Amino acid sequence: MTTTATRIDVTDLDPAELLAGLHNNTISPDTWACNLTAKHRDITVEEAQAFLDETMKVAKPTSDIYFFPDYVFGRPIKAFLQRGDGDDNNIYLDNCGSYDRDAGEGKALMVVNNIQNA
């Protein structure tokens, strides 16, 4: 049975808390590039916010949605935030299957549920 969601509504979540949760629930692949940028520990919400603020200046300076790069401090995220289509103004964590491929089946949804239930 597959429990991987491809898109999860995260409209009411703090993007930094979500990024920290995603980062902290996956591992860094054992490659030189990932090890070079890895923190080798979990990150705080404050560290995630600082990372997002710096990334937004370069990646999407005119967007109102934070940009999640493929890797954050050496750990694969692969999912990204995206606004809904048409009249749907919600914000979604999209491409969750790629995050789950690296972190484990259903992990993206687990992270979101843990934040929502905290």
Residue pairs with C-beta under 8 A, 6 or more apart in sequence:
2 105
3 105
3 106
3 109
4 96
4 97
4 100
4 105
4 106
4 108
4 109
5 96
5 106
5 108
5 109
6 94
6 95
6 96
6 97
7 92
7 93
7 94
7 96
8 92
8 93
8 96
8 108
8 109
8 112
9 90
9 91
9 92
10 18
10 81
10 91
10 92
10 93
10 112
11 90
11 91
11 92
12 116
13 112
13 115
13 116
14 45
15 52
15 66
15 81
16 45
16 46
16 48
16 49
16 52
17 45
17 48
17 115
18 93
18 111
18 112
18 115
19 48
19 51
19 52
19 66
19 68
19 72
19 77
20 42
20 43
20 44
20 45
20 47
20 48
21 111
21 112
21 114
21 115
22 68
22 72
22 77
22 79
22 99
22 103
22 108
22 111
23 42
23 43
23 48
23 72
23 73
23 75
23 77
24 42
24 43
25 103
25 107
25 110
25 111
26 75
26 76
26 77
26 99
26 102
26 103
26 104
26 107
27 75
27 103
28 34
28 35
28 38
28 40
28 73
28 74
28 75
28 76
29 76
29 102
33 74
34 71
34 74
34 75
35 74
36 74
37 71
37 73
37 74
38 73
38 74
38 75
39 73
39 74
40 74
43 51
43 72
43 73
48 72
51 72
51 73
52 66
52 67
55 66
55 67
55 69
56 63
56 66
56 67
59 67
59 69
60 67
65 81
65 82
65 83
65 91
66 81
67 80
67 81
68 77
68 79
68 80
68 81
69 77
70 76
70 77
70 78
71 77
76 98
76 99
76 102
76 103
77 99
78 95
78 98
78 99
78 101
78 102
79 93
79 94
79 95
79 96
79 98
79 99
79 108
80 93
80 94
80 95
81 91
81 92
81 93
81 94
82 91
82 92
82 94
83 89
83 90
83 91
83 92
84 90
84 91
84 92
93 108
93 112
96 108
96 109
99 107
99 108
100 106
100 107
100 108
